Amino acid sequence: MAKILENNFKRRTIKLSVNDIISIVQQYQLVTRGHKEAPIVRDLIENSNFYVPEDLN
């Protein structure tokens, strides 16, 4: 699960677990399936949402 780390730079850092990374890669592969050209892949990703759960501990 993702863990949000607070900092003093007006941005939060999100620490991802191995499972989070695998999940994002799988989502990426589904969204970009069959496309190899960077501009097309970029457009596909920009029009998609990728989510990971937050660890509340």
All heavy atoms as TSV, in Angstrom:
chain	resi	resn	atom	element	x	y	z
A	1	MET	N	N	0.830	-1.184	0.000
A	1	MET	CA	C	0.000	0.000	0.000
A	1	MET	C	C	0.873	1.245	0.000
A	1	MET	O	O	1.931	1.269	0.601
A	1	MET	CB	C	-0.883	0.018	1.234
A	1	MET	CG	C	-1.880	-1.066	1.317
A	1	MET	SD	S	-3.435	-0.296	1.700
A	1	MET	CE	C	-4.508	-1.641	1.419
A	2	ALA	N	N	0.395	2.266	-0.655
A	2	ALA	CA	C	1.124	3.535	-0.721
A	2	ALA	C	C	1.100	4.197	0.652
A	2	ALA	O	O	0.121	4.119	1.381
A	2	ALA	CB	C	0.488	4.449	-1.752
A	3	LYS	N	N	2.189	4.842	0.981
A	3	LYS	CA	C	2.276	5.565	2.249
A	3	LYS	C	C	2.673	6.999	1.939
A	3	LYS	O	O	3.687	7.248	1.286
A	3	LYS	CB	C	3.303	4.916	3.165
A	3	LYS	CG	C	3.368	5.563	4.524
A	3	LYS	CD	C	4.268	4.787	5.447
A	3	LYS	CE	C	4.218	5.419	6.827
A	3	LYS	NZ	N	5.022	4.656	7.782
A	4	ILE	N	N	1.856	7.941	2.381
A	4	ILE	CA	C	2.133	9.349	2.119
A	4	ILE	C	C	3.033	9.881	3.219
A	4	ILE	O	O	2.730	9.760	4.405
A	4	ILE	CB	C	0.828	10.161	2.032
A	4	ILE	CG1	C	0.012	9.666	0.836
A	4	ILE	CG2	C	1.130	11.648	1.916
A	4	ILE	CD1	C	-1.334	10.304	0.681
A	5	LEU	N	N	4.146	10.472	2.816
A	5	LEU	CA	C	5.111	11.031	3.750
A	5	LEU	C	C	5.032	12.546	3.677
A	5	LEU	O	O	5.203	13.130	2.617
A	5	LEU	CB	C	6.530	10.564	3.404
A	5	LEU	CG	C	6.712	9.050	3.230
A	5	LEU	CD1	C	8.097	8.743	2.702
A	5	LEU	CD2	C	6.465	8.342	4.551
A	6	GLU	N	N	4.756	13.172	4.794
A	6	GLU	CA	C	4.674	14.633	4.840
A	6	GLU	C	C	6.083	15.213	4.815
A	6	GLU	O	O	7.023	14.625	5.340
A	6	GLU	CB	C	3.954	15.086	6.112
A	6	GLU	CG	C	2.534	14.591	6.236
A	6	GLU	CD	C	1.581	15.225	5.245
A	6	GLU	OE1	O	1.862	16.322	4.736
A	6	GLU	OE2	O	0.539	14.607	4.984
A	7	ASN	N	N	6.222	16.394	4.194
A	7	ASN	CA	C	7.514	17.083	4.228
A	7	ASN	C	C	7.269	18.585	4.284
A	7	ASN	O	O	6.136	19.047	4.274
A	7	ASN	CB	C	8.389	16.692	3.029
A	7	ASN	CG	C	7.783	17.085	1.713
A	7	ASN	OD1	O	7.159	18.128	1.590
A	7	ASN	ND2	N	7.954	16.249	0.705
A	8	ASN	N	N	8.320	19.354	4.330
A	8	ASN	CA	C	8.216	20.806	4.474
A	8	ASN	C	C	8.344	21.542	3.141
A	8	ASN	O	O	8.568	22.742	3.126
A	8	ASN	CB	C	9.287	21.313	5.442
A	8	ASN	CG	C	9.081	20.761	6.837
A	8	ASN	OD1	O	7.953	20.571	7.261
A	8	ASN	ND2	N	10.161	20.489	7.534
A	9	PHE	N	N	8.206	20.860	2.054
A	9	PHE	CA	C	8.431	21.471	0.745
A	9	PHE	C	C	7.139	21.669	-0.037
A	9	PHE	O	O	7.140	21.790	-1.250
A	9	PHE	CB	C	9.419	20.637	-0.065
A	9	PHE	CG	C	10.735	20.455	0.626
A	9	PHE	CD1	C	11.084	19.233	1.177
A	9	PHE	CD2	C	11.620	21.519	0.753
A	9	PHE	CE1	C	12.297	19.061	1.818
A	9	PHE	CE2	C	12.825	21.352	1.401
A	9	PHE	CZ	C	13.164	20.130	1.933
A	10	LYS	N	N	5.993	21.667	0.651
A	10	LYS	CA	C	4.678	21.889	0.054
A	10	LYS	C	C	4.281	20.805	-0.942
A	10	LYS	O	O	3.401	21.004	-1.761
A	10	LYS	CB	C	4.594	23.271	-0.586
A	10	LYS	CG	C	4.789	24.375	0.431
A	10	LYS	CD	C	4.519	25.712	-0.149
A	10	LYS	CE	C	4.765	26.743	0.947
A	10	LYS	NZ	N	4.402	28.052	0.595
A	11	ARG	N	N	4.977	19.691	-0.877
A	11	ARG	CA	C	4.601	18.516	-1.663
A	11	ARG	C	C	4.736	17.309	-0.764
A	11	ARG	O	O	5.637	17.235	0.050
A	11	ARG	CB	C	5.533	18.329	-2.866
A	11	ARG	CG	C	5.359	19.385	-3.926
A	11	ARG	CD	C	6.205	19.078	-5.114
A	11	ARG	NE	N	5.615	17.966	-5.855
A	11	ARG	CZ	C	6.154	17.444	-6.930
A	11	ARG	NH1	N	7.288	17.887	-7.389
A	11	ARG	NH2	N	5.567	16.465	-7.552
A	12	ARG	N	N	3.841	16.375	-0.929
A	12	ARG	CA	C	3.953	15.142	-0.163
A	12	ARG	C	C	4.639	14.092	-1.024
A	12	ARG	O	O	4.466	14.051	-2.230
A	12	ARG	CB	C	2.586	14.661	0.272
A	12	ARG	CG	C	1.950	15.615	1.262
A	12	ARG	CD	C	0.738	15.040	1.895
A	12	ARG	NE	N	-0.382	15.083	0.958
A	12	ARG	CZ	C	-1.608	14.715	1.271
A	12	ARG	NH1	N	-1.876	14.256	2.469
A	12	ARG	NH2	N	-2.573	14.783	0.386
A	13	THR	N	N	5.410	13.259	-0.389
A	13	THR	CA	C	6.079	12.167	-1.074
A	13	THR	C	C	5.266	10.906	-0.835
A	13	THR	O	O	4.792	10.668	0.265
A	13	THR	CB	C	7.507	11.991	-0.514
A	13	THR	OG1	O	8.222	13.199	-0.710
A	13	THR	CG2	C	8.239	10.856	-1.203
A	14	ILE	N	N	5.113	10.111	-1.862
A	14	ILE	CA	C	4.350	8.877	-1.742
A	14	ILE	C	C	5.302	7.699	-1.927
A	14	ILE	O	O	5.959	7.578	-2.962
A	14	ILE	CB	C	3.220	8.823	-2.784
A	14	ILE	CG1	C	2.284	10.011	-2.579
A	14	ILE	CG2	C	2.481	7.500	-2.695
A	14	ILE	CD1	C	1.246	10.170	-3.644
A	15	LYS	N	N	5.383	6.884	-0.891
A	15	LYS	CA	C	6.227	5.685	-0.947
A	15	LYS	C	C	5.359	4.529	-1.428
A	15	LYS	O	O	4.312	4.235	-0.847
A	15	LYS	CB	C	6.795	5.372	0.431
A	15	LYS	CG	C	7.677	4.163	0.448
A	15	LYS	CD	C	8.221	3.905	1.842
A	15	LYS	CE	C	9.098	2.679	1.817
A	15	LYS	NZ	N	9.565	2.332	3.149
A	16	LEU	N	N	5.777	3.874	-2.507
A	16	LEU	CA	C	5.018	2.774	-3.085
A	16	LEU	C	C	5.610	1.437	-2.674
A	16	LEU	O	O	6.830	1.282	-2.603
A	16	LEU	CB	C	5.017	2.861	-4.607
A	16	LEU	CG	C	4.407	4.122	-5.215
A	16	LEU	CD1	C	4.550	4.088	-6.719
A	16	LEU	CD2	C	2.962	4.274	-4.816
A	17	SER	N	N	4.734	0.484	-2.432
A	17	SER	CA	C	5.189	-0.876	-2.141
A	17	SER	C	C	5.463	-1.587	-3.471
A	17	SER	O	O	5.099	-1.095	-4.552
A	17	SER	CB	C	4.116	-1.631	-1.363
A	17	SER	OG	O	2.997	-1.879	-2.203
A	18	VAL	N	N	6.055	-2.747	-3.379
A	18	VAL	CA	C	6.297	-3.554	-4.583
A	18	VAL	C	C	4.975	-3.862	-5.273
A	18	VAL	O	O	4.865	-3.778	-6.500
A	18	VAL	CB	C	7.041	-4.852	-4.208
A	18	VAL	CG1	C	7.123	-5.800	-5.392
A	18	VAL	CG2	C	8.433	-4.545	-3.684
A	19	ASN	N	N	3.952	-4.201	-4.499
A	19	ASN	CA	C	2.640	-4.500	-5.090
A	19	ASN	C	C	2.041	-3.292	-5.793
A	19	ASN	O	O	1.383	-3.437	-6.820
A	19	ASN	CB	C	1.680	-5.024	-4.022
A	19	ASN	CG	C	2.033	-6.414	-3.573
A	19	ASN	OD1	O	2.700	-7.156	-4.279
A	19	ASN	ND2	N	1.593	-6.789	-2.389
A	20	ASP	N	N	2.250	-2.084	-5.240
A	20	ASP	CA	C	1.768	-0.868	-5.894
A	20	ASP	C	C	2.433	-0.695	-7.255
A	20	ASP	O	O	1.770	-0.377	-8.243
A	20	ASP	CB	C	2.066	0.372	-5.044
A	20	ASP	CG	C	1.308	0.401	-3.735
A	20	ASP	OD1	O	0.199	-0.160	-3.666
A	20	ASP	OD2	O	1.831	0.995	-2.778
A	21	ILE	N	N	3.725	-0.899	-7.302
A	21	ILE	CA	C	4.475	-0.731	-8.556
A	21	ILE	C	C	4.001	-1.744	-9.593
A	21	ILE	O	O	3.750	-1.396	-10.753
A	21	ILE	CB	C	5.991	-0.847	-8.307
A	21	ILE	CG1	C	6.441	0.326	-7.431
A	21	ILE	CG2	C	6.765	-0.894	-9.621
A	21	ILE	CD1	C	7.828	0.184	-6.868
A	22	ILE	N	N	3.834	-2.982	-9.170
A	22	ILE	CA	C	3.353	-4.016	-10.088
A	22	ILE	C	C	1.963	-3.659	-10.607
A	22	ILE	O	O	1.678	-3.794	-11.803
A	22	ILE	CB	C	3.364	-5.400	-9.405
A	22	ILE	CG1	C	4.809	-5.842	-9.191
A	22	ILE	CG2	C	2.585	-6.435	-10.220
A	22	ILE	CD1	C	4.958	-7.066	-8.316
A	23	SER	N	N	1.102	-3.170	-9.722
A	23	SER	CA	C	-0.248	-2.766	-10.119
A	23	SER	C	C	-0.211	-1.655	-11.160
A	23	SER	O	O	-0.945	-1.690	-12.157
A	23	SER	CB	C	-1.032	-2.315	-8.889
A	23	SER	OG	O	-2.282	-1.813	-9.256
A	24	ILE	N	N	0.635	-0.654	-10.954
A	24	ILE	CA	C	0.741	0.463	-11.897
A	24	ILE	C	C	1.283	-0.027	-13.243
A	24	ILE	O	O	0.781	0.371	-14.299
A	24	ILE	CB	C	1.611	1.589	-11.321
A	24	ILE	CG1	C	0.857	2.265	-10.164
A	24	ILE	CG2	C	1.990	2.606	-12.395
A	24	ILE	CD1	C	1.670	3.263	-9.398
A	25	VAL	N	N	2.278	-0.899	-13.214
A	25	VAL	CA	C	2.825	-1.438	-14.466
A	25	VAL	C	C	1.749	-2.221	-15.215
A	25	VAL	O	O	1.612	-2.093	-16.431
A	25	VAL	CB	C	4.079	-2.300	-14.197
A	25	VAL	CG1	C	4.502	-3.066	-15.437
A	25	VAL	CG2	C	5.220	-1.428	-13.687
A	26	GLN	N	N	0.959	-3.013	-14.486
A	26	GLN	CA	C	-0.120	-3.762	-15.132
A	26	GLN	C	C	-1.154	-2.825	-15.749
A	26	GLN	O	O	-1.616	-3.053	-16.873
A	26	GLN	CB	C	-0.790	-4.702	-14.123
A	26	GLN	CG	C	0.068	-5.879	-13.746
A	26	GLN	CD	C	-0.541	-6.724	-12.640
A	26	GLN	OE1	O	-1.307	-6.242	-11.817
A	26	GLN	NE2	N	-0.170	-7.999	-12.606
A	27	GLN	N	N	-1.515	-1.769	-15.015
A	27	GLN	CA	C	-2.463	-0.791	-15.552
A	27	GLN	C	C	-1.888	-0.123	-16.803
A	27	GLN	O	O	-2.585	0.053	-17.803
A	27	GLN	CB	C	-2.779	0.271	-14.501
A	27	GLN	CG	C	-3.588	-0.231	-13.329
A	27	GLN	CD	C	-3.751	0.832	-12.275
A	27	GLN	OE1	O	-4.291	1.901	-12.556
A	27	GLN	NE2	N	-3.274	0.568	-11.075
A	28	TYR	N	N	-0.610	0.246	-16.734
A	28	TYR	CA	C	0.078	0.870	-17.874
A	28	TYR	C	C	0.038	-0.060	-19.093
A	28	TYR	O	O	-0.267	0.362	-20.203
A	28	TYR	CB	C	1.519	1.200	-17.484
A	28	TYR	CG	C	2.387	1.593	-18.645
A	28	TYR	CD1	C	2.400	2.898	-19.111
A	28	TYR	CD2	C	3.196	0.658	-19.283
A	28	TYR	CE1	C	3.190	3.268	-20.184
A	28	TYR	CE2	C	3.993	1.016	-20.353
A	28	TYR	CZ	C	3.976	2.314	-20.799
A	28	TYR	OH	O	4.754	2.676	-21.861
A	29	GLN	N	N	0.333	-1.342	-18.867
A	29	GLN	CA	C	0.348	-2.294	-19.973
A	29	GLN	C	C	-1.044	-2.450	-20.593
A	29	GLN	O	O	-1.159	-2.582	-21.817
A	29	GLN	CB	C	0.878	-3.645	-19.498
A	29	GLN	CG	C	2.366	-3.612	-19.200
A	29	GLN	CD	C	2.868	-4.900	-18.580
A	29	GLN	OE1	O	2.139	-5.612	-17.898
A	29	GLN	NE2	N	4.144	-5.189	-18.800
A	30	LEU	N	N	-2.080	-2.438	-19.773
A	30	LEU	CA	C	-3.441	-2.527	-20.311
A	30	LEU	C	C	-3.794	-1.301	-21.139
A	30	LEU	O	O	-4.387	-1.414	-22.216
A	30	LEU	CB	C	-4.450	-2.690	-19.169
A	30	LEU	CG	C	-4.526	-4.061	-18.532
A	30	LEU	CD1	C	-5.442	-4.025	-17.306
A	30	LEU	CD2	C	-5.030	-5.091	-19.531
A	31	VAL	N	N	-3.437	-0.123	-20.638
A	31	VAL	CA	C	-3.778	1.129	-21.328
A	31	VAL	C	C	-3.029	1.251	-22.649
A	31	VAL	O	O	-3.571	1.719	-23.640
A	31	VAL	CB	C	-3.477	2.338	-20.412
A	31	VAL	CG1	C	-3.518	3.649	-21.173
A	31	VAL	CG2	C	-4.449	2.374	-19.249
A	32	THR	N	N	-1.770	0.835	-22.675
A	32	THR	CA	C	-0.923	1.054	-23.850
A	32	THR	C	C	-0.791	-0.184	-24.735
A	32	THR	O	O	0.002	-0.172	-25.677
A	32	THR	CB	C	0.481	1.513	-23.414
A	32	THR	OG1	O	1.089	0.485	-22.619
A	32	THR	CG2	C	0.418	2.802	-22.626
A	33	ARG	N	N	-1.563	-1.189	-24.477
A	33	ARG	CA	C	-1.464	-2.454	-25.217
A	33	ARG	C	C	-1.486	-2.220	-26.728
A	33	ARG	O	O	-2.384	-1.577	-27.256
A	33	ARG	CB	C	-2.624	-3.363	-24.809
A	33	ARG	CG	C	-2.623	-4.700	-25.461
A	33	ARG	CD	C	-3.758	-5.585	-25.027
A	33	ARG	NE	N	-4.932	-4.818	-24.647
A	33	ARG	CZ	C	-5.733	-5.127	-23.651
A	33	ARG	NH1	N	-5.503	-6.188	-22.939
A	33	ARG	NH2	N	-6.780	-4.384	-23.372
A	34	GLY	N	N	-0.448	-2.723	-27.395
A	34	GLY	CA	C	-0.395	-2.647	-28.849
A	34	GLY	C	C	0.163	-1.348	-29.409
A	34	GLY	O	O	0.343	-1.226	-30.619
A	35	HIS	N	N	0.429	-0.369	-28.575
A	35	HIS	CA	C	0.943	0.912	-29.040
A	35	HIS	C	C	2.400	1.077	-28.597
A	35	HIS	O	O	2.732	0.801	-27.456
A	35	HIS	CB	C	0.117	2.072	-28.475
A	35	HIS	CG	C	-1.323	1.992	-28.871
A	35	HIS	ND1	N	-1.762	2.327	-30.125
A	35	HIS	CD2	C	-2.417	1.587	-28.194
A	35	HIS	CE1	C	-3.063	2.143	-30.196
A	35	HIS	NE2	N	-3.491	1.695	-29.030
A	36	LYS	N	N	3.241	1.526	-29.517
A	36	LYS	CA	C	4.658	1.652	-29.205
A	36	LYS	C	C	5.191	3.059	-29.428
A	36	LYS	O	O	6.270	3.383	-28.950
A	36	LYS	CB	C	5.462	0.665	-30.048
A	36	LYS	CG	C	5.134	-0.769	-29.713
A	36	LYS	CD	C	5.915	-1.732	-30.546
A	36	LYS	CE	C	5.513	-3.150	-30.173
A	36	LYS	NZ	N	5.993	-4.140	-31.096
A	37	GLU	N	N	4.473	3.882	-30.145
A	37	GLU	CA	C	4.965	5.225	-30.453
A	37	GLU	C	C	4.730	6.140	-29.259
A	37	GLU	O	O	3.626	6.214	-28.720
A	37	GLU	CB	C	4.274	5.772	-31.689
A	37	GLU	CG	C	4.584	4.964	-32.938
A	37	GLU	CD	C	3.877	5.512	-34.152
A	37	GLU	OE1	O	3.533	6.705	-34.162
A	37	GLU	OE2	O	3.661	4.734	-35.092
A	38	ALA	N	N	5.785	6.854	-28.859
A	38	ALA	CA	C	5.735	7.693	-27.659
A	38	ALA	C	C	4.577	8.690	-27.642
A	38	ALA	O	O	3.911	8.810	-26.618
A	38	ALA	CB	C	7.069	8.407	-27.462
A	39	PRO	N	N	4.300	9.423	-28.719
A	39	PRO	CA	C	3.189	10.388	-28.661
A	39	PRO	C	C	1.831	9.729	-28.395
A	39	PRO	O	O	1.013	10.260	-27.646
A	39	PRO	CB	C	3.205	11.054	-30.041
A	39	PRO	CG	C	4.573	10.827	-30.570
A	39	PRO	CD	C	5.017	9.517	-29.992
A	40	ILE	N	N	1.620	8.566	-28.990
A	40	ILE	CA	C	0.360	7.854	-28.776
A	40	ILE	C	C	0.279	7.346	-27.344
A	40	ILE	O	O	-0.747	7.503	-26.672
A	40	ILE	CB	C	0.212	6.685	-29.778
A	40	ILE	CG1	C	0.084	7.230	-31.204
A	40	ILE	CG2	C	-0.979	5.797	-29.424
A	40	ILE	CD1	C	0.157	6.180	-32.284
A	41	VAL	N	N	1.362	6.762	-26.851
A	41	VAL	CA	C	1.402	6.258	-25.479
A	41	VAL	C	C	1.184	7.407	-24.504
A	41	VAL	O	O	0.431	7.282	-23.540
A	41	VAL	CB	C	2.730	5.519	-25.201
A	41	VAL	CG1	C	2.902	5.226	-23.728
A	41	VAL	CG2	C	2.807	4.232	-26.020
A	42	ARG	N	N	1.818	8.539	-24.748
A	42	ARG	CA	C	1.662	9.709	-23.872
A	42	ARG	C	C	0.189	10.153	-23.822
A	42	ARG	O	O	-0.350	10.421	-22.752
A	42	ARG	CB	C	2.547	10.853	-24.359
A	42	ARG	CG	C	2.528	12.065	-23.439
A	42	ARG	CD	C	3.502	13.115	-23.892
A	42	ARG	NE	N	4.866	12.645	-23.944
A	42	ARG	CZ	C	5.667	12.524	-22.871
A	42	ARG	NH1	N	5.227	12.842	-21.696
A	42	ARG	NH2	N	6.887	12.103	-23.006
A	43	ASP	N	N	-0.456	10.201	-24.966
A	43	ASP	CA	C	-1.874	10.589	-25.011
A	43	ASP	C	C	-2.749	9.589	-24.260
A	43	ASP	O	O	-3.665	9.976	-23.533
A	43	ASP	CB	C	-2.362	10.716	-26.449
A	43	ASP	CG	C	-1.826	11.949	-27.150
A	43	ASP	OD1	O	-1.390	12.893	-26.451
A	43	ASP	OD2	O	-1.858	11.972	-28.394
A	44	LEU	N	N	-2.481	8.309	-24.433
A	44	LEU	CA	C	-3.253	7.284	-23.741
A	44	LEU	C	C	-3.119	7.414	-22.226
A	44	LEU	O	O	-4.102	7.304	-21.488
A	44	LEU	CB	C	-2.812	5.885	-24.182
A	44	LEU	CG	C	-3.156	5.498	-25.616
A	44	LEU	CD1	C	-2.441	4.213	-26.005
A	44	LEU	CD2	C	-4.658	5.346	-25.762
A	45	ILE	N	N	-1.893	7.653	-21.770
A	45	ILE	CA	C	-1.649	7.783	-20.326
A	45	ILE	C	C	-2.292	9.054	-19.784
A	45	ILE	O	O	-2.877	9.053	-18.697
A	45	ILE	CB	C	-0.140	7.753	-20.027
A	45	ILE	CG1	C	0.424	6.365	-20.350
A	45	ILE	CG2	C	0.137	8.109	-18.565
A	45	ILE	CD1	C	1.932	6.304	-20.300
A	46	GLU	N	N	-2.190	10.156	-20.523
A	46	GLU	CA	C	-2.781	11.416	-20.060
A	46	GLU	C	C	-4.294	11.319	-19.906
A	46	GLU	O	O	-4.887	12.008	-19.087
A	46	GLU	CB	C	-2.423	12.560	-21.011
A	46	GLU	CG	C	-0.998	13.038	-20.847
A	46	GLU	CD	C	-0.648	14.188	-21.775
A	46	GLU	OE1	O	-1.507	14.633	-22.554
A	46	GLU	OE2	O	0.511	14.628	-21.710
A	47	ASN	N	N	-4.920	10.444	-20.678
A	47	ASN	CA	C	-6.370	10.288	-20.621
A	47	ASN	C	C	-6.808	9.144	-19.708
A	47	ASN	O	O	-7.966	8.745	-19.729
A	47	ASN	CB	C	-6.930	10.082	-22.032
A	47	ASN	CG	C	-6.726	11.312	-22.885
A	47	ASN	OD1	O	-6.933	12.426	-22.427
A	47	ASN	ND2	N	-6.305	11.121	-24.121
A	48	SER	N	N	-5.875	8.623	-18.910
A	48	SER	CA	C	-6.169	7.513	-18.005
A	48	SER	C	C	-5.899	7.931	-16.568
A	48	SER	O	O	-5.163	8.880	-16.313
A	48	SER	CB	C	-5.292	6.309	-18.347
A	48	SER	OG	O	-5.536	5.886	-19.656
A	49	ASN	N	N	-6.499	7.205	-15.643
A	49	ASN	CA	C	-6.255	7.430	-14.223
A	49	ASN	C	C	-5.613	6.188	-13.631
A	49	ASN	O	O	-6.049	5.067	-13.907
A	49	ASN	CB	C	-7.567	7.719	-13.485
A	49	ASN	CG	C	-8.185	9.008	-13.960
A	49	ASN	OD1	O	-7.536	10.036	-13.996
A	49	ASN	ND2	N	-9.445	8.957	-14.333
A	50	PHE	N	N	-4.587	6.392	-12.828
A	50	PHE	CA	C	-3.903	5.299	-12.149
A	50	PHE	C	C	-4.052	5.538	-10.649
A	50	PHE	O	O	-3.758	6.623	-10.160
A	50	PHE	CB	C	-2.418	5.269	-12.522
A	50	PHE	CG	C	-2.180	4.928	-13.964
A	50	PHE	CD1	C	-2.265	5.897	-14.947
A	50	PHE	CD2	C	-1.879	3.633	-14.338
A	50	PHE	CE1	C	-2.052	5.591	-16.285
A	50	PHE	CE2	C	-1.664	3.315	-15.669
A	50	PHE	CZ	C	-1.749	4.294	-16.645
A	51	TYR	N	N	-4.515	4.521	-9.931
A	51	TYR	CA	C	-4.760	4.664	-8.503
A	51	TYR	C	C	-4.024	3.599	-7.713
A	51	TYR	O	O	-3.891	2.469	-8.172
A	51	TYR	CB	C	-6.253	4.529	-8.197
A	51	TYR	CG	C	-7.106	5.560	-8.879
A	51	TYR	CD1	C	-7.797	5.272	-10.044
A	51	TYR	CD2	C	-7.215	6.842	-8.348
A	51	TYR	CE1	C	-8.580	6.216	-10.660
A	51	TYR	CE2	C	-7.999	7.807	-8.959
A	51	TYR	CZ	C	-8.685	7.479	-10.112
A	51	TYR	OH	O	-9.458	8.428	-10.724
A	52	VAL	N	N	-3.582	3.955	-6.514
A	52	VAL	CA	C	-3.067	2.996	-5.544
A	52	VAL	C	C	-3.697	3.337	-4.201
A	52	VAL	O	O	-3.943	4.498	-3.910
A	52	VAL	CB	C	-1.524	3.007	-5.443
A	52	VAL	CG1	C	-0.874	2.519	-6.708
A	52	VAL	CG2	C	-1.000	4.369	-5.086
A	53	PRO	N	N	-3.967	2.329	-3.378
A	53	PRO	CA	C	-4.562	2.608	-2.075
A	53	PRO	C	C	-3.531	3.220	-1.130
A	53	PRO	O	O	-2.345	2.939	-1.226
A	53	PRO	CB	C	-5.008	1.238	-1.580
A	53	PRO	CG	C	-4.146	0.274	-2.306
A	53	PRO	CD	C	-3.812	0.905	-3.621
A	54	GLU	N	N	-4.011	4.051	-0.221
A	54	GLU	CA	C	-3.147	4.669	0.781
A	54	GLU	C	C	-3.126	3.806	2.033
A	54	GLU	O	O	-4.146	3.317	2.487
A	54	GLU	CB	C	-3.665	6.062	1.142
A	54	GLU	CG	C	-2.868	6.726	2.224
A	54	GLU	CD	C	-3.463	8.051	2.655
A	54	GLU	OE1	O	-4.427	8.524	2.041
A	54	GLU	OE2	O	-2.954	8.602	3.629
A	55	ASP	N	N	-1.940	3.611	2.586
A	55	ASP	CA	C	-1.791	2.899	3.840
A	55	ASP	C	C	-2.062	3.878	4.972
A	55	ASP	O	O	-1.413	4.907	5.063
A	55	ASP	CB	C	-0.376	2.329	3.953
A	55	ASP	CG	C	-0.196	1.443	5.156
A	55	ASP	OD1	O	-1.173	1.216	5.887
A	55	ASP	OD2	O	0.926	0.974	5.355
A	56	LEU	N	N	-3.010	3.582	5.828
A	56	LEU	CA	C	-3.397	4.506	6.895
A	56	LEU	C	C	-2.655	4.268	8.199
A	56	LEU	O	O	-2.955	4.869	9.198
A	56	LEU	CB	C	-4.906	4.431	7.131
A	56	LEU	CG	C	-5.747	4.838	5.928
A	56	LEU	CD1	C	-7.224	4.661	6.239
A	56	LEU	CD2	C	-5.463	6.280	5.518
A	57	ASN	N	N	-1.685	3.387	8.213
A	57	ASN	CA	C	-0.929	3.119	9.443
A	57	ASN	C	C	0.093	4.170	9.718
A	57	ASN	O	O	0.766	4.691	8.991
A	57	ASN	CB	C	-0.264	1.738	9.365
A	57	ASN	CG	C	-1.316	0.652	9.348
A	57	ASN	OD1	O	-2.383	0.817	9.909
A	57	ASN	ND2	N	-1.012	-0.431	8.694
